[in-house]
Amino acid sequence: MSSRTVPPHTVPPHTVPPHTASTRAASARRTVRVIGRRALVTLTATSAALTAFTLPATAATPGDPAPAHASQGGNGAQAITLDGSRAFPESVAADRHFVYAGSIGDGTVYRGRPGATTLEPFLPAGQDGRTQATGIKITGNRLLVAGAFTGRFFVYSTSGRLVAAYTVPDTGEQTLVNDAAVAPNGDVYITDSLRAVVYRIPAAEVDGPATGAHRTLRVAYHLPDYVAGQSNGNGITTAPDGTSLIIGYWYSGALYRLDLTTGGVRRIDAPPLPSADGIVRRGNTLYVARSVNNEVTELRLSAGSTRAVVVSERTFPGADTTTGVAVSGDRLLVTNSQMDTYLYGEPLTSPAFTIESLPLR
């Protein structure tokens, strides 16, 4: 995710007048200049003070914003609306039963049936201390929710009961608990974009009784090439072999393979993907949401996941800070998070918060 310094999060809902072509172009140019100067905001668990950093110079121009609360129509694209005034959907996940989205704005978790045009609040904002939500994943009858700058992580049953809540170790370092992946044995691995570590929650705790226990996240692995003060390890997924993880770095755009057997970490031979955010895998294909670029990059993994080749780069009308991606049947779900508004305090692009549903091919 990208950001710049803003006051404490009191962003009011705004609407904007219709854009002419000239004002849209001017707005896009201004946005690029702003993003080029500033990037990731760091928020500690006890303060809403924000610190800005520099974005990679290779970031592309965001797409021309357009109202996204109605179906886009072209190429079978459809918009799914979130029923909330501060939804800011950073993440999306889906299984056969439901589509979920998490709000970076207030921590609400939204839910709806596959194919539904609206997602309704499922887990209310602030419940269990969940005031922000980034990565969301589903494993069996468990829902996993990362708590972003609060340093929290939550495990829920899909009926909505709190299984356990976790907090990062108190090291005094800044934190951004960002995303999670589930290994074949049920262990959960979690990225922290501001700490060079991967946390692990054992499967026994994930699948344990819903007691609402409070625990501390345990560091399982250390990651290389972290740049201080930048958003580094972000999206995470399992590799096809089931014995390793693939982790994308937001700032550098690099992909890494973490071997769960040896703990070794190696960079994948792939083009850099600056602003790589959410990642989902189907077979040997990776889909990487690139938030600042407002696109989804599709890559094909080699045997052993040592290389990745870009197959396509997709965007759509109204793409608005594409931070999350999921596969639901034959559809690709991509969040229009409006993260720039949430973090910059600028007027909303659209009063409706949406997830774009695109044909997988």
LOSE-51304 format. One line per 4 residues: number of its first residue (from 1); their letters; for each residue x, y, z of C-alpha. Coordinates in steps of 0.2 Angstrom, whole numbers, always signed. Each point is the difference from the previous one (the first is absolute). Example, Ala and Ser with C-alpha at 12.3 -4.5 7.8 and 13.67 -1.06 7.14 Angstrom:
# LOSE-51304
1	AS	+62:-22:+39 | +6:+17:-3
END
This chain:
# LOSE-51304
1	MSSR	+0:+0:+0 | +6:+18:-3 | -3:+15:+11 | +7:+17:+6
5	TVPP	-2:+9:+16 | -17:+4:+6 | -9:+6:+16 | -8:-14:+12
9	HTVP	-12:-10:-10 | -15:+12:+0 | -3:-1:-19 | -18:+6:-3
13	PHTV	-10:-7:-14 | +1:+11:-15 | -7:+1:-17 | +8:+8:-15
17	PPHT	-8:+9:-15 | +0:-9:-17 | +17:+1:-8 | +3:+7:-17
21	ASTR	+14:-7:-10 | +12:+14:+4 | -4:+0:+18 | +3:-19:+1
25	AASA	+16:+2:-9 | +6:+13:+12 | -6:-10:+15 | +10:-15:-7
29	RRTV	+16:+10:-2 | -2:+7:+17 | -3:-17:+8 | +16:-7:-9
33	RVIG	+10:+15:+7 | -6:-3:+17 | +2:-19:+0 | +18:+2:-8
37	RRAL	+4:+11:+15 | -7:-10:+14 | -5:-18:+4 | -3:-12:+14
41	VTLT	-8:+7:+16 | +5:-8:+16 | -12:+0:+15 | +4:-7:+17
45	ATSA	-12:-9:+10 | -1:+14:+13 | +0:+15:-11 | -8:+7:-16
49	ALTA	+16:+9:-5 | +5:-4:-18 | +17:+0:-7 | +3:+2:-19
53	FTLP	+13:-9:-11 | +5:+0:-18 | -8:-10:-14 | +10:-9:-13
57	ATAA	+3:+11:-15 | -6:-13:-12 | -18:+1:+6 | -13:+2:-14
61	TPGD	-13:+13:-2 | -16:-5:+9 | -15:-4:-12 | -12:+14:-4
65	PAPA	-13:-1:+15 | -18:-3:-4 | -16:-3:+10 | +1:-19:+4
69	HASQ	-17:-3:+9 | -8:-7:-16 | +5:-14:-12 | +14:+6:-11
73	GGNG	-8:-11:-14 | +15:-2:-11 | +8:-17:-2 | -12:-8:+13
77	AQAI	+6:+11:+15 | -11:+3:+14 | +1:+10:+16 | -4:-7:+17
81	TLDG	-5:+14:+13 | +4:-1:+18 | -13:+7:+11 | +10:+12:+11
85	SRAF	+5:+18:+0 | +18:-3:+5 | +3:-17:-8 | +16:+4:-9
89	PESV	+2:-19:-5 | +18:-4:+1 | -2:-19:-1 | -12:-13:-8
93	AADR	-1:-19:+2 | -12:-13:-6 | -5:-18:+2 | -15:-10:-7
97	HFVY	-12:+7:+13 | +5:+19:+2 | +10:+15:-6 | +8:+10:+14
101	AGSI	+8:+17:+0 | +9:+9:+14 | +0:+19:+4 | +16:+9:+3
105	GDGT	-11:+15:+5 | -8:-7:+16 | +3:-19:+0 | -17:-6:-6
109	VYRG	-1:-16:-8 | -13:-2:-14 | -7:-15:-7 | -12:-6:-14
113	RPGA	-4:-15:-11 | +10:-3:-16 | -8:+9:-14 | -9:+13:+12
117	TTLE	+1:+18:-5 | +2:+6:+18 | +10:-5:+15 | -8:+3:+17
121	PFLP	+9:+3:+17 | +4:-17:+8 | +13:+5:+14 | -4:+17:+6
125	AGQD	+14:+14:+1 | +9:+0:+16 | -6:-17:+6 | +14:-9:+10
129	GRTQ	+12:+15:-2 | -1:-2:-19 | +1:+18:-6 | +9:-3:-17
133	ATGI	+0:-15:-12 | +12:-4:-14 | +3:-18:-6 | -14:-12:+2
137	KITG	+1:-19:-3 | -12:-15:+2 | +6:-17:+5 | -14:-13:+3
141	NRLL	-12:+8:+13 | +12:+13:+5 | +2:+18:-5 | +17:+9:+2
145	VAGA	+1:+19:+1 | +16:+10:+1 | -1:+16:+10 | +12:+11:-9
149	FTGR	+9:+14:+9 | -8:-6:+17 | +11:-15:+0 | -15:-11:+3
153	FFVY	-5:-16:-8 | -17:-9:+2 | -6:-18:-3 | -19:-2:-1
157	STSG	-12:-14:-3 | -10:+3:-16 | -15:+1:+12 | +8:+16:+7
161	RLVA	+7:-6:+16 | +17:+6:+6 | +12:-15:+0 | +15:+10:+6
165	AYTV	+8:+17:-2 | +19:+3:-2 | +11:+15:+2 | +18:+2:-7
169	PDTG	+15:-2:+13 | +3:+16:+9 | +17:+5:-7 | -3:+18:-2
173	EQTL	+1:-1:-19 | -14:+7:-11 | -11:-14:-8 | -12:-3:-14
177	VNDA	-8:-17:+1 | -5:-2:-18 | -5:-16:-7 | -1:-19:+3
181	AVAP	+2:-17:-8 | -5:-17:+5 | +12:-15:-2 | -7:-17:-5
185	NGDV	+3:-6:+18 | -12:+14:+6 | +14:+12:+8 | -3:+18:-4
189	YITD	+14:+11:-5 | -1:+19:+1 | +10:+15:-7 | +5:+16:+9
193	SLRA	+4:+13:-13 | +10:+10:+12 | +9:-14:+9 | +12:-12:-9
197	VVYR	-9:-15:+7 | -14:-13:-4 | -11:-6:+14 | -8:-17:+2
201	IPAA	-15:-6:+9 | -1:-19:+2 | -15:-9:-8 | -5:-6:+17
205	EVDG	-3:+17:+6 | -9:+5:-16 | -12:-15:+2 | -1:+1:+19
209	PATG	-16:+4:+9 | -6:+18:-1 | +5:+6:+17 | +5:+18:-5
213	AHRT	+17:-3:+7 | +13:+14:-2 | +17:-5:-5 | +17:+7:-7
217	LRVA	+5:-4:-18 | +15:-10:-2 | +14:+3:-12 | +3:-15:-11
221	YHLP	+12:+8:-14 | +10:+15:-4 | +0:+8:-17 | +14:+8:-10
225	DYVA	+1:+17:-9 | -11:+10:+11 | +1:+19:-2 | -2:+9:+16
229	GQSN	-16:+11:+1 | -7:-8:-16 | -14:-12:-3 | +9:-16:-4
233	GNGI	-7:-18:+2 | -19:+1:-5 | -10:-12:-10 | +3:-19:+5
237	TTAP	-6:-16:-7 | +6:-18:-1 | +10:-7:-14 | -7:-14:-11
241	DGTS	+12:-12:+8 | -8:+2:+17 | +17:+1:+9 | +4:+19:-3
245	LIIG	-8:+17:+0 | +0:+14:-12 | +2:+18:+7 | -2:+16:-10
249	YWYS	+9:+16:+6 | -10:+16:-3 | +15:+12:-1 | +12:-9:-11
253	GALY	-13:-11:-9 | +11:-16:+2 | -7:-17:+3 | +8:-12:+12
257	RLDL	-2:-19:+3 | +1:-5:+19 | +4:-19:+2 | -10:-6:+15
261	TTGG	+11:-15:+2 | +17:+9:+1 | -5:+18:+3 | +10:+6:-15
265	VRRI	-6:+15:-9 | +4:+3:-18 | -5:+13:-12 | -11:-6:-15
269	DAPP	+7:+4:-17 | -14:+12:-6 | -2:+18:-6 | -2:+12:+15
273	LPSA	-19:+4:+4 | +1:+16:+10 | -16:+3:+11 | -3:-19:+0
277	DGIV	-13:-2:+13 | -13:-14:+2 | +5:-17:-8 | -10:-15:-4
281	RRGN	+5:-16:-9 | -10:-13:-11 | +11:-14:-5 | +16:+7:-8
285	TLYV	-8:+17:-3 | +3:+15:+12 | -12:+15:+0 | +9:+15:+8
289	ARSV	-11:+16:+4 | +11:+15:-2 | -7:+14:+10 | +8:+16:-7
293	NNEV	+0:-7:-18 | -18:-4:+1 | +2:-17:-9 | +1:-19:+3
297	TELR	+15:-8:-7 | -1:-18:-5 | +15:-11:+1 | +4:-18:-4
301	LSAG	+12:-9:+12 | +13:-12:-5 | +2:-18:+7 | +7:+3:+18
305	STRA	-6:+18:+0 | +18:+7:-4 | -6:+11:-15 | -16:+9:-4
309	VVVS	-5:+7:-17 | -13:+14:-3 | -14:-6:-10 | -11:+15:+1
313	ERTF	-4:+17:+8 | -18:+4:+3 | -9:+15:+5 | -18:+6:-1
317	PGAD	-10:+17:-1 | -1:+7:+17 | +14:-10:+8 | +4:+9:+16
321	TTTG	+15:-5:+10 | -1:-19:-3 | +7:-7:+16 | -9:-17:+1
325	VAVS	-3:-15:-12 | -9:-17:+2 | -7:-13:-12 | -18:-5:+2
329	GDRL	-5:-14:-12 | +3:+7:-18 | +1:+18:+6 | +15:+11:+6
333	LVTN	-5:+12:+15 | +10:+16:+1 | -2:+13:+14 | -3:+18:-4
337	SQMD	+7:+5:+17 | +0:+19:-2 | +16:-1:+11 | +6:+17:-6
341	TYLY	-16:+8:+8 | +2:-10:+16 | +18:+4:+2 | +1:+17:-8
345	GEPL	-16:+8:+6 | -5:+5:-17 | -18:+0:-7 | -7:-17:-4
349	TSPA	+1:-5:-18 | -17:-8:+2 | -12:-1:+15 | -2:-18:-4
353	FTIE	+13:-13:+5 | +2:-14:-12 | +8:-16:-5 | +2:-3:-19
357	SLPL	-5:-18:-6 | +9:-4:-16 | +0:-15:-11 | +15:-11:+4
361	R	+5:+0:-18
END
